[in-house]
Amino acid sequence: MITVEQENKITDYLVAQQLSLDILVEIRDHMISQISDLQDKENISFDDAFLKVKESWSGEFKLVNYLLFYPTTIPLIAKRIIQEKYAGLFRKSLMIGLLAFGINLLLIFVARNQDDYNLFFKLLNGSFLLGSILILVFNYKIWKYLRADFKYKGKSLYTMYQQNIGLMVVCASSMAQIVMKNGNYAYQFFRENNHSEIFSTLLTLIFPFILQTALVFAVFNFSEHKKNLMKMREFLKPV
């Protein structure tokens, strides 16, 4: 039977491995189970079992780069978990981005004139901007956990998603710039057969799609950050 003091010893060891707290909690449960099994099967002390388990996990804590989302090195096991989680979020974000892209094309042909399409263009992109702002506003209670440098015991990030919360602000700011523009080039290309500004037309179509996808990814990232915070109440003050 693992005591509270022994659990704390395991937690302190994992904190020292630079794991984010959500990953730490998941790994700690596995470690506790492994240590208990070793104690029962081999009739050894906690310290001996803990040492064996640490040796079996040592390769997983090797520090590696993940420059796409993390400015510093992170443990190998964290990179594997993060890549898997992000891949799922990105796929969902891309599907929503493609849906919005299709709606945008449809609106070009539904609009009665260029002014109508410009309004549709602003409303479509504005809905992404407004949605992200409302999510931040309604979750003001966890703002203190949004800082990229806010850490548990000064060592561990609270969640694997924490480093990318700023992505929502960057994407929302860029989307605000899109909302202030219009879709003239796209409308003229498809409805008026004006093909003289192909590059500008591509920018008008593709740049909003990229920002919509990135903003949805940022919102999913924020949502996962919030959910993981709620799962770790034993480590946190109520949020």
N, C-alpha and C positions, 0 to 999 in steps of 0.2 A: 504494500500500500504506500503510495507516494504522499508524503506530508506536504503541508502548505509551504514550509520552509524549503523543502526540496524542489517544489514547483517554482518557487521564486529563484532558486539557484539556476534552474533550466532557463527561466525567462531572462535572467541577467546575462547568461551565456549567449543567448540568441540576440539580445540587444547589442552585444558587442560585435556581432557579425554583420551589422549595418543592414539588417532586414527592416522593411517597413512593418508596422505593427500588425496589419491585417495578415500579412504573410507569416509573420512571427507566430501569431496565435494558431494558425493552421499547422505549422511545422511543430510547434510545442506539443500539440495534442498527439501527433505521431511519435514524437520523442518520448513522451510520458508513457505511451502504450508500449513502445519498444523496451524501455527501461524496466517497466513492470514485468514484461514477459521474460526478460533475461534474468531478473531476480528470482522469478518463480522456477524457471527451467534449470538454471545453473546454480541456484542457491547462493548467490553472491550479494555483496552489499550494494547499496545505492551508488556509492562513489565508483565502485568497480564497473557496475553496469553503465553508469553515465559515461565513464571513460571509453568503454567499448562503443557506445552509441555515437559519441562525438567523433571517434576515429572513422566510423562507417559513413558519417555525414561530411567529413572534412573536405572532400572534393567538391561538394555542392556549394561550399561557401567561398570558393575561389573567386576573387574579384575580377570582373570583366567589364568591358565598355558596352554601353547601349546609348550611343550619342543621339539617336533619333528622338528619344524622350527624356533621357537623364544626362545632366551635365557632368556627373561624376561616375566613378565605377560602382557597380552593384554586384552582389553575390550571383553566381551562375544560376542557382535555383530560382532566384527572384526574377532574373531575366527570362527564364523559361516560362514561368507562371505569367509574367506581365505580357510577353509576346502572345501567349495563348488567349489571354483575356482581351487584349487590344485587337487581335485579329477578329474576334467575334463582334466587338463594338464597331470596328471599321466596316465590316460587311453590312451590318444593319444601317450604318450611316450612309454607306454608298447606295443602298437600295432606296432610302428616303431621298437622297440627292438626285438619283435618276428619276424618281417619281416626280419630284419638283421640276426637273428639266423637261420631262414630258408635258407637264401641266403648262409650263412656260411656252412651249411650242404650240400647244393647243390654243392658248390664249391669243397668240398671234393671229390665228385664223378665225377665232371667235370674235375678236374686236371689230367694231364697225369702222373704226378709223384709227389713226396713229395716236390721237389723244386718249382714246379709250385704252389702247394697249399700254401706253405709258402709265396710266392709272393702275391697270392690272399688274404691270411690272413692279410698281412701287408697293402695291398691296401684298404681292407674293413674297417679295424679299423682306418687306416690313414685318410680315407675320413671323419670320424666323428671328428677326431682331427683337420684336416685342416678346416672343415666347422666352427667349434666353434671359431678357431683363426681368420678366416676371418670376422666373425660376429663382434668380438670385435674390430678388426682393422678398419673396415668400419664404426663403430659407435663411433669413438674416441671422437666426440663432446659431448657425454654424460658421459664420463668417470668420471667426477667430481660427478655425481649423483649415482655412483656405490658403493661408500663407505657405509658400513653398519651403520656407525655412522653419516652420513650426514643427517641433519634434517632441516625442515622448522621451522624458528624462534627458532631453537635450541631445539624443543620439539617433532615435528612430523616427522616420516619418510616420505619420499616423496611418496612411494608406498608400498603396502603390499608385493611386491616381492623383495624389496630391501635387506632384510636380507639374501637372498639366492643367491645373485649374485656370491658370492665367491665359490659356488658349481661348477660353470663352470670351474674355475681355478683349483680346486681340481680334478675334473673329467678329465679335459684335461691333467693335469700332470700325472694322473694314466694311461690314455689312451696312453700317449707317451711311458710309460713303456711297455704296451702291444704291441705297434707297433714294438718295438725293439726285441720282442720275435718271436717265430714261432708256428705253429700249429702241430708240429710233432706228439704229442700224439694222437690227434684227427684223423689225417690221418692214423696212424698205426692201430688204433682201428678199423676204418671202412673199410679201404682198404687192410690192411695186416693181419687183424684178430689177432692182438697182443693185448690181453686182460690182460696183466700183470700189466698195470699201469692205472687201472680204475680211481683212485682218481685224478691222474694228467690229465687224459682225461676229467673228469668232470670239473676240474678247467679251462682247455683250452677252453671248450665250454661255461661254465656258467659265468665265471668272465668277459669276454668281453661283454656278453649279459647284465649283470648287469650294467657295465660301459656305454655301449651304451644307455641303457634306461635312466640312470641317467644323462648322458650328453645331451640327447635330452630334458629331463625335464628341465635341466638348461638353454638350449637354448630357450625353450618356456617361461621359467621364465623371461629371459632377454628380450625377445620380448614383453611380457606383461608389463614389467617395462618401456620399451621405449614408448609403446603406451599410457600408462597412464600418463607419463610425458608430452606427446604431448597434451593430453586432458586438462591439467591443466595450460595452458599458462598464465592465469590470475594471478596465484600465482608464476610463475617462470619467470626468465629472459629467453630470447630465447635460446634454447639448440642447 
